[in-house]
Amino acid sequence: MWVNNFLTNNIMAHPDVLIIGGGSAGIAAAAGAAETGADVVLLEKNTFLGGKATAAYVGTVCGLYYRNDDPVVRYAANGFPRVFAEKLQRLSDSSPFFYKHGLRFLPYDHLAFIQLCDDVVQQNKVTLYLDAHLMHVEKDGHRIHKVSAVIHNRSITFHPKVVIDTSGESTVARFAGMDTVENKTYQAAAQIFIMTGIATDDEQILHLSLLRSICKGIDDGTYQKHYDMLSVVPGSLKRSRAVFKLGLPFEVRNDPSEMTRLQLFARKAVTEIAHYLQIHNHLFKNAVLSMIAPETGIRTGPRNAGKTVLQKEDVMDCRKVGDAVARGTWPIELWAPGKKLHLEYFASNDHYDIPAGALQSASVTNLLFAGRNISASEDALASTRVIGTCLATGYAAGHLAAAVVRDESYEAAITTIQRSTFFE
Ligand SMILES: Cc1cc2nc3c(=O)[nH]c(=O)nc-3n(C[C@H](O)[C@H](O)[C@H](O)COP(=O)(O)OP(=O)(O)OC[C@H]3O[C@@H](n4cnc5c(N)ncnc54)[C@H](O)[C@@H]3O)c2cc1C
C-alpha cells in the first residue's frame, strides 16, 4: 500500500477509504467502512480524536433517544451509535439525563470520549494520523483522485478510492473548488469551561445562584452585560465539579483573523467570570477554574451540496423515506447571538429519516459526507448536527463508501445499514 519516494520525501498511499476529520462522524465512518473489510485511513488535524465533543468539551450527547416521558430511554438507532453510547455511559460513570419536554441526553466525560474514539479506531484496525492537515484535493472529472496532507510536518499524498468528508466544514469540497452552502443566519458560538470545588452538588441551586449573581453584578456594574449568556451544562454537576457554557455575543463568519479574535475574547471572558464568581458567590468561594476547552465552540460551517437536501419540512413532518440511513430525534435547536436557546419540536416519540442522498455528493461520485456538514438546509442541520445523529450518519457513510469501493450499487449497503441500526 505504501510507496516511499525518497527523491521528493513524499509518501504515497492508496487506501480504499480516506476519511478527513476524526470527530464523532469520522470515527463512526471509520468503524462502518472497516467492518466491511475496507482498508481505511483517517486524518485528524488535532492531536486527539472526538472533534467538537472533545476539543470544545460539549459535554452531552443529544440525538441518541426518542423524545418522550417514558421512564426508560428508547434509542433512535441501535448498532454502532447505541453501542458507542452505552460504552461512553459506562466509561463516564453517567446515565441518561431527563430534561424538560421529554428531551433526554447523555452527559459524558470528555477524556472518556477520547479513550473510546481511540478504542474504536484501534479495534477496527483503522490507519490513523493525528496532527494531519488536509492541504490539497484534486478532481479528475467527477472523481477525486488525489488528496495531500501535511502530517507531522511531512507531506503525504493519497490516491483513495473513496473520500468521506467528516471535517464539519466541507473542507474537501472547498479544497476541490466545489460549491458549498453557507448559513444565512449566524448560530452563536460558545466557550465551555470547567470549575471544581463548587460548594453544592445540587444543580438547581447552582443554576439559581449563578443567575442571581449575574443579575446582581449587571445591576451594580461589577459584571459585564455581554457575559450574561452563562449557564451550567445540564447534568454536568458531579463531585463539586461543573461544566459551564458561555454564549459569545458577537457574530464571526469564516474569517481566520475574526476566529482568532473570538477565541482570545472567549478565554479572557472565562477568566474574568471565574474571578467574579470566586469573589461574589459563596458557592464559588473555594472553586477554581480547572479547564478552558481548547476550541471555542463554533456550531456551523459550510455545508456540502448533496444529491438530496434534507429540509425543515422533512424534520418537522417526521418524513420517512425508502433510502433512510439514519434517524433524527432532536428538535431544531437555534442559537441567535445574544438570545436564549430556541427549540422547535416535532412530534414526540417519532423521528424523521435522513436519506442516503444527503450523504452523497451531487457531482462527485467518490465523495461522501457525514456529521455536521451533510446536505441539509440550515434549519434541518440545526437538528441533525447533534452528536448522536453524527454518529449515525458517520456509520452510514462508512458503509456507503464501502459499496463504492466494491463498485456495487448503494441498495445493498442501505439494507445493511437499516438492518444493523433500525431494528427495535
Ligand atoms: C458550543 C457547542 C455546544 C454543543 N452542544 C451539544 C450538545 O450538548 N450535545 C450534542 O449532541 N451536540 C452539541 N453540539 C453539536 C456537536 O458537538 C457537533 O455538531 C458534533 O460534535 C459534530 O460532529 P462532527 O463529527 O460532524 O464534526 P466535528 O466534531 O467538528 O469533527 C470534525 C473533525 O474534523 C477535523 N478537521 C477539520 N478540518 C480538518 C482538516 N482540514 N484536516 C484534518 N482534520 C480536520 C476537526 O479537528 C474535527 O476533529 C454543540 C456544538 C457546539 C459548538
The ligand as an SDF file (V2000), in Angstrom:
LIG
                    3D

 53 58  0  0  0  0  0  0  0  0999 V2000
  -20.8730   25.1580   21.8190 C   0  0  0  0  0  0  0  0  0  0  0  0
  -21.4800   23.9000   21.2860 C   0  0  0  0  0  0  0  0  0  0  0  0
  -22.3120   23.1380   22.0860 C   0  0  0  0  0  0  0  0  0  0  0  0
  -22.8720   21.9620   21.6040 C   0  0  0  0  0  0  0  0  0  0  0  0
  -23.6250   21.2060   22.4320 N   0  0  0  0  0  0  0  0  0  0  0  0
  -24.0210   19.9830   22.0440 C   0  0  0  0  0  0  0  0  0  0  0  0
  -24.6200   19.0900   22.9580 C   0  0  0  0  0  0  0  0  0  0  0  0
  -24.8220   19.4220   24.1310 O   0  0  0  0  0  0  0  0  0  0  0  0
  -24.9580   17.8500   22.5250 N   0  0  0  0  0  0  0  0  0  0  0  0
  -24.7480   17.4520   21.2330 C   0  0  0  0  0  0  0  0  0  0  0  0
  -25.0540   16.3140   20.9040 O   0  0  0  0  0  0  0  0  0  0  0  0
  -24.1730   18.2770   20.3370 N   0  0  0  0  0  0  0  0  0  0  0  0
  -23.7950   19.5210   20.7160 C   0  0  0  0  0  0  0  0  0  0  0  0
  -23.1650   20.3570   19.8250 N   0  0  0  0  0  0  0  0  0  0  0  0
  -23.0300   19.9370   18.4230 C   0  0  0  0  0  0  0  0  0  0  0  0
  -21.9700   18.8690   18.2370 C   0  0  0  0  0  0  0  0  0  0  0  0
  -20.9560   18.9800   19.2000 O   0  0  0  0  0  0  0  0  0  0  0  0
  -21.3060   18.9040   16.8610 C   0  0  0  0  0  0  0  0  0  0  0  0
  -22.1930   19.3110   15.8540 O   0  0  0  0  0  0  0  0  0  0  0  0
  -20.7800   17.4990   16.5390 C   0  0  0  0  0  0  0  0  0  0  0  0
  -19.8580   17.1400   17.5500 O   0  0  0  0  0  0  0  0  0  0  0  0
  -20.1630   17.4960   15.1750 C   0  0  0  0  0  0  0  0  0  0  0  0
  -19.5070   16.2670   14.9410 O   0  0  0  0  0  0  0  0  0  0  0  0
  -18.7510   16.0570   13.5520 P   0  0  0  0  0  0  0  0  0  0  0  0
  -18.0050   14.7940   13.6740 O   0  0  0  0  0  0  0  0  0  0  0  0
  -19.6920   16.2410   12.4230 O   0  0  0  0  0  0  0  0  0  0  0  0
  -17.7780   17.3120   13.4460 O   0  0  0  0  0  0  0  0  0  0  0  0
  -16.6090   17.7690   14.4350 P   0  0  0  0  0  0  0  0  0  0  0  0
  -16.8630   17.2910   15.8050 O   0  0  0  0  0  0  0  0  0  0  0  0
  -16.4410   19.2310   14.1970 O   0  0  0  0  0  0  0  0  0  0  0  0
  -15.3570   16.9570   13.8790 O   0  0  0  0  0  0  0  0  0  0  0  0
  -14.6690   17.3790   12.7280 C   0  0  0  0  0  0  0  0  0  0  0  0
  -13.2360   16.9280   12.8830 C   0  0  0  0  0  0  0  0  0  0  0  0
  -12.5410   17.2070   11.6790 O   0  0  0  0  0  0  0  0  0  0  0  0
  -11.2740   17.7420   11.9950 C   0  0  0  0  0  0  0  0  0  0  0  0
  -10.8380   18.5560   10.8580 N   0  0  0  0  0  0  0  0  0  0  0  0
  -11.3930   19.7130   10.4150 C   0  0  0  0  0  0  0  0  0  0  0  0
  -10.7150   20.1620    9.3460 N   0  0  0  0  0  0  0  0  0  0  0  0
   -9.7250   19.2800    9.1010 C   0  0  0  0  0  0  0  0  0  0  0  0
   -8.6940   19.2150    8.1280 C   0  0  0  0  0  0  0  0  0  0  0  0
   -8.5360   20.1700    7.2030 N   0  0  0  0  0  0  0  0  0  0  0  0
   -7.8180   18.1570    8.1660 N   0  0  0  0  0  0  0  0  0  0  0  0
   -7.9610   17.1890    9.1200 C   0  0  0  0  0  0  0  0  0  0  0  0
   -8.9250   17.2120   10.0660 N   0  0  0  0  0  0  0  0  0  0  0  0
   -9.8000   18.2350   10.0530 C   0  0  0  0  0  0  0  0  0  0  0  0
  -11.5300   18.5640   13.2540 C   0  0  0  0  0  0  0  0  0  0  0  0
  -10.3460   18.7850   14.0070 O   0  0  0  0  0  0  0  0  0  0  0  0
  -12.5180   17.6570   14.0000 C   0  0  0  0  0  0  0  0  0  0  0  0
  -11.8840   16.7470   14.8420 O   0  0  0  0  0  0  0  0  0  0  0  0
  -22.6110   21.5490   20.2790 C   0  0  0  0  0  0  0  0  0  0  0  0
  -21.7520   22.3040   19.4570 C   0  0  0  0  0  0  0  0  0  0  0  0
  -21.1830   23.4570   19.9540 C   0  0  0  0  0  0  0  0  0  0  0  0
  -20.2680   24.2290   19.0760 C   0  0  0  0  0  0  0  0  0  0  0  0
  1  2  1  0
  2  3  1  0
  2 52  2  0
  3  4  2  0
  4  5  1  0
  4 50  1  0
  5  6  2  0
  6  7  1  0
  6 13  1  0
  7  8  2  0
  7  9  1  0
  9 10  1  0
 10 11  2  0
 10 12  1  0
 12 13  2  0
 13 14  1  0
 14 15  1  0
 14 50  1  0
 15 16  1  0
 16 17  1  0
 16 18  1  0
 18 19  1  0
 18 20  1  0
 20 21  1  0
 20 22  1  0
 22 23  1  0
 23 24  1  0
 24 25  2  0
 24 26  1  0
 24 27  1  0
 27 28  1  0
 28 29  2  0
 28 30  1  0
 28 31  1  0
 31 32  1  0
 32 33  1  0
 33 34  1  0
 33 48  1  0
 34 35  1  0
 35 36  1  0
 35 46  1  0
 36 37  1  0
 36 45  1  0
 37 38  2  0
 38 39  1  0
 39 40  1  0
 39 45  2  0
 40 41  1  0
 40 42  2  0
 42 43  1  0
 43 44  2  0
 44 45  1  0
 46 47  1  0
 46 48  1  0
 48 49  1  0
 50 51  2  0
 51 52  1  0
 52 53  1  0
M  END
$$$$
